[in-house]
Amino acid sequence: MPKPRKTLGLIFEKSSTRTRLAFEVAMNQLDGSAVFLANADSQLGRGEPIEDSARVLPAWLIAWQYGLLSMRSCMRFADYSSVPVINALTDDFHPCQLLADVQTFVEHRGSISGKTVAWIGDGNNMCHSYINAADKFDFQLKIAAPEGFEPNADLLNTHKSRVQLSRDPKTAVQGADLVVTDVWASMGQEEEQNQRIASFAGYRVDEELMALAQSDALFMHCLPAHRGEEVSASILDAADSVVWDEAENRMHSQKALIEFLLTP
């Protein structure tokens, strides 16, 4: 009898392109398969307790990718699951994207250890993952965020030796080896779009801002990008923009993560 193929479960609360496809292709290339469940199509979407689903579903799966939900829900699922649970994206953190970002930097510039990274814009889940990464990968992180949009204060305090927070994007970008930004209004924040555009005026990454970074500084964005808002079209398409490699590396880094979690 042939050895059964391993199956990864994917569950999403909101729409996904890169995250879902990257995990599905990764499992295919690892000679496994992936099963996708939209939250609305599962019993979770009808009110089944997370704990009950987490006890049953691992009987058929080797790991769960739990994305686009609250961090609290993800942790509850992991507490009751007998197989690994991957945080592919929650409201607090985006660690899988961070792995792809670091891989992309290493491919283009070598080790990120000792480098300076500038985060421009919202202190969101991606920013939080960069704060954690500054400690794990030994780099300095300079954040520029407008008032009211700062990253989590406790997280900043925990990593205060690695992270600097300011209001001025020019201060943050000065001498940076990597400049990173994200959309000003993420999924679920569409009603705040106009307010956020006003609040983030002056936080666009453009030619003038990038000129303050190192001459060989890279630009990254987790995508999708709003050209002309958080980043100018010319910077997104510039030679030192590695957003397309960064997007491709979601699949490669997640394949490595799956192998790591399933290797005895």
PLY file of the C-alpha trace (Angstrom):
ply
format ascii 1.0
element vertex 264
property float x
property float y
property float z
element edge 263
property int vertex1
property int vertex2
end_header
0.00 0.00 0.00
1.48 3.41 -0.93
2.44 5.73 1.89
-0.37 8.28 2.47
0.33 11.83 1.34
0.42 14.41 4.11
-2.33 17.04 4.12
-2.21 20.62 5.35
-5.43 22.32 6.42
-5.96 25.95 5.49
-8.59 28.03 7.22
-9.27 31.70 6.47
-11.68 34.27 7.81
-11.02 36.77 5.01
-9.89 36.77 1.39
-6.34 35.65 0.59
-4.22 35.37 -2.54
-0.51 35.05 -1.75
-0.87 33.30 1.61
-3.28 30.64 0.39
-1.49 29.96 -2.92
1.95 29.90 -1.30
0.90 27.20 1.17
-0.97 25.15 -1.43
1.95 25.20 -3.89
4.40 24.49 -1.07
2.49 21.35 -0.09
2.23 20.21 -3.71
5.99 20.58 -4.16
6.52 18.60 -0.95
4.39 15.82 -2.49
1.54 16.54 -0.11
-1.80 18.27 -0.48
-3.75 21.11 1.06
-7.41 21.39 2.03
-8.93 24.87 2.06
-11.79 25.89 4.34
-13.29 29.35 4.31
-14.42 30.19 7.81
-17.96 30.83 6.56
-18.11 27.34 4.98
-17.05 25.46 8.09
-18.71 24.70 11.41
-16.39 27.29 12.95
-18.27 29.89 10.94
-21.54 28.59 12.38
-20.39 28.97 15.96
-18.68 25.66 16.81
-16.20 26.30 19.62
-12.60 26.56 18.43
-11.59 24.00 21.04
-13.94 21.35 19.56
-12.75 21.86 15.99
-9.13 21.82 17.13
-9.62 18.41 18.76
-11.28 16.79 15.73
-9.61 18.18 12.61
-6.03 17.01 13.37
-7.23 13.40 13.01
-7.10 13.98 9.25
-4.31 16.54 8.95
-0.61 16.90 9.72
-0.73 20.65 10.37
-3.07 23.60 10.31
-2.39 26.97 8.75
-4.60 29.36 10.63
-4.78 32.73 8.91
-6.49 36.09 8.93
-8.03 35.65 12.35
-7.43 37.10 15.79
-4.25 36.12 17.59
-6.35 34.97 20.51
-8.28 32.53 18.27
-5.06 31.21 16.78
-3.58 30.55 20.23
-6.76 28.84 21.42
-6.70 26.58 18.37
-3.05 25.70 19.01
-3.73 24.92 22.69
-6.20 22.18 21.74
-4.59 20.88 18.55
-2.45 17.74 18.49
-0.61 18.89 15.33
1.36 22.09 14.61
-0.63 25.26 14.01
0.96 27.93 11.80
0.09 31.57 12.28
-0.03 32.64 8.64
-1.51 36.04 9.49
-3.40 37.41 12.47
-4.35 40.89 13.57
-1.24 41.05 15.78
1.52 39.30 13.80
2.52 38.16 10.31
5.51 35.85 10.94
5.35 33.92 7.64
5.76 37.15 5.66
8.69 38.08 7.90
10.46 34.82 7.06
10.09 35.59 3.35
11.37 39.14 3.87
14.52 38.00 5.67
15.12 35.31 3.05
14.83 37.94 0.31
17.27 40.28 2.03
19.80 37.47 2.46
19.51 36.54 -1.21
20.21 40.10 -2.35
22.53 41.53 0.33
23.74 38.71 2.56
23.15 38.48 6.30
20.76 40.98 7.83
22.65 40.81 11.14
24.01 44.21 12.09
21.94 46.02 9.45
19.39 48.82 9.91
15.77 48.41 8.84
13.31 51.31 8.56
9.60 50.69 8.95
7.44 53.53 7.62
3.72 53.79 8.39
1.21 51.87 10.45
2.41 50.03 13.55
0.42 46.99 12.46
0.87 43.21 12.55
3.71 43.34 10.02
5.47 46.00 12.05
5.07 43.84 15.16
6.72 40.92 13.40
9.63 43.16 12.42
10.03 44.17 16.07
10.31 40.51 17.10
12.64 39.82 14.17
15.02 42.63 15.14
15.90 40.62 18.23
15.91 37.20 16.54
17.99 38.25 13.52
20.22 40.86 15.22
19.33 44.07 13.39
18.25 47.57 14.40
14.73 48.69 13.58
13.75 52.34 13.19
10.00 52.92 13.06
8.23 56.08 11.89
4.51 56.08 12.68
2.00 58.92 13.12
0.41 59.59 16.48
-2.28 57.07 17.28
-0.85 54.42 14.96
2.16 53.29 16.98
2.96 49.59 17.44
2.10 47.82 20.69
3.75 49.64 23.62
4.58 46.47 25.57
6.26 44.94 22.53
8.27 48.12 22.00
9.37 48.13 25.62
10.39 44.47 25.51
12.66 45.15 22.52
13.69 48.73 23.34
17.38 47.94 22.83
16.65 47.04 19.20
13.88 49.46 18.25
13.59 53.22 17.90
10.24 54.98 17.39
9.82 58.44 15.89
7.25 60.54 14.05
9.65 61.52 11.26
10.07 59.16 8.29
13.26 60.97 7.27
14.82 60.21 10.65
13.86 56.54 10.38
15.14 56.08 6.83
18.47 57.85 7.34
21.21 55.31 6.60
18.84 52.33 6.43
19.81 49.16 4.56
16.17 48.15 4.08
13.03 50.27 3.88
9.66 48.58 4.43
6.09 49.81 4.39
2.55 48.48 4.18
-0.90 49.72 3.19
-2.37 52.45 5.35
-5.71 50.65 5.72
-5.59 46.87 6.03
-8.45 44.41 5.55
-11.28 45.29 7.87
-10.23 48.95 8.06
-11.79 50.10 4.79
-14.19 52.43 6.57
-11.17 54.26 8.02
-9.55 54.75 4.60
-10.13 58.50 4.26
-9.16 59.21 7.86
-6.01 57.16 7.50
-4.99 58.85 4.26
-5.08 62.15 6.14
-3.22 60.75 9.16
-0.47 59.20 7.04
0.17 62.21 4.82
3.95 62.58 4.71
4.59 58.86 5.26
4.71 57.87 1.59
7.90 56.11 0.51
9.06 57.97 -2.59
12.31 58.91 -4.33
13.03 61.76 -1.93
12.66 59.53 1.12
14.60 56.58 -0.33
17.48 58.93 -1.20
18.18 59.25 2.55
18.79 55.50 2.91
21.98 53.70 1.96
22.74 53.90 -1.76
22.11 50.15 -2.10
19.10 50.02 0.24
16.35 47.59 -0.68
12.63 48.34 -0.63
10.02 45.80 0.48
6.23 45.69 0.72
4.19 42.59 1.59
1.57 43.46 -1.09
-0.98 44.24 -2.30
0.28 47.82 -2.62
-1.70 50.99 -3.24
0.46 52.80 -5.76
0.61 56.50 -5.02
-0.50 56.09 -1.39
2.03 54.40 0.90
4.56 54.01 -1.93
5.12 55.76 -5.24
4.80 53.66 -8.38
8.37 54.50 -9.38
9.79 53.13 -6.10
7.65 49.99 -6.29
9.04 49.28 -9.76
12.61 50.48 -9.11
15.69 48.26 -9.45
16.18 48.11 -5.66
12.57 47.13 -5.07
12.50 43.39 -4.38
8.78 43.05 -3.76
8.31 40.44 -6.50
11.10 38.22 -5.17
9.69 38.82 -1.70
6.25 37.60 -2.83
7.71 34.50 -4.52
9.68 33.68 -1.40
6.47 33.26 0.58
6.19 29.83 -1.01
9.85 28.90 -0.48
10.02 30.05 3.14
6.70 28.41 3.99
7.84 25.17 2.41
10.90 25.29 4.66
8.67 26.04 7.66
6.45 23.03 6.93
9.49 20.78 6.55
10.93 22.12 9.81
7.72 21.46 11.72
7.26 17.94 10.35
10.84 16.72 10.59
11.35 14.55 13.69
0 1
1 2
2 3
3 4
4 5
5 6
6 7
7 8
8 9
9 10
10 11
11 12
12 13
13 14
14 15
15 16
16 17
17 18
18 19
19 20
20 21
21 22
22 23
23 24
24 25
25 26
26 27
27 28
28 29
29 30
30 31
31 32
32 33
33 34
34 35
35 36
36 37
37 38
38 39
39 40
40 41
41 42
42 43
43 44
44 45
45 46
46 47
47 48
48 49
49 50
50 51
51 52
52 53
53 54
54 55
55 56
56 57
57 58
58 59
59 60
60 61
61 62
62 63
63 64
64 65
65 66
66 67
67 68
68 69
69 70
70 71
71 72
72 73
73 74
74 75
75 76
76 77
77 78
78 79
79 80
80 81
81 82
82 83
83 84
84 85
85 86
86 87
87 88
88 89
89 90
90 91
91 92
92 93
93 94
94 95
95 96
96 97
97 98
98 99
99 100
100 101
101 102
102 103
103 104
104 105
105 106
106 107
107 108
108 109
109 110
110 111
111 112
112 113
113 114
114 115
115 116
116 117
117 118
118 119
119 120
120 121
121 122
122 123
123 124
124 125
125 126
126 127
127 128
128 129
129 130
130 131
131 132
132 133
133 134
134 135
135 136
136 137
137 138
138 139
139 140
140 141
141 142
142 143
143 144
144 145
145 146
146 147
147 148
148 149
149 150
150 151
151 152
152 153
153 154
154 155
155 156
156 157
157 158
158 159
159 160
160 161
161 162
162 163
163 164
164 165
165 166
166 167
167 168
168 169
169 170
170 171
171 172
172 173
173 174
174 175
175 176
176 177
177 178
178 179
179 180
180 181
181 182
182 183
183 184
184 185
185 186
186 187
187 188
188 189
189 190
190 191
191 192
192 193
193 194
194 195
195 196
196 197
197 198
198 199
199 200
200 201
201 202
202 203
203 204
204 205
205 206
206 207
207 208
208 209
209 210
210 211
211 212
212 213
213 214
214 215
215 216
216 217
217 218
218 219
219 220
220 221
221 222
222 223
223 224
224 225
225 226
226 227
227 228
228 229
229 230
230 231
231 232
232 233
233 234
234 235
235 236
236 237
237 238
238 239
239 240
240 241
241 242
242 243
243 244
244 245
245 246
246 247
247 248
248 249
249 250
250 251
251 252
252 253
253 254
254 255
255 256
256 257
257 258
258 259
259 260
260 261
261 262
262 263
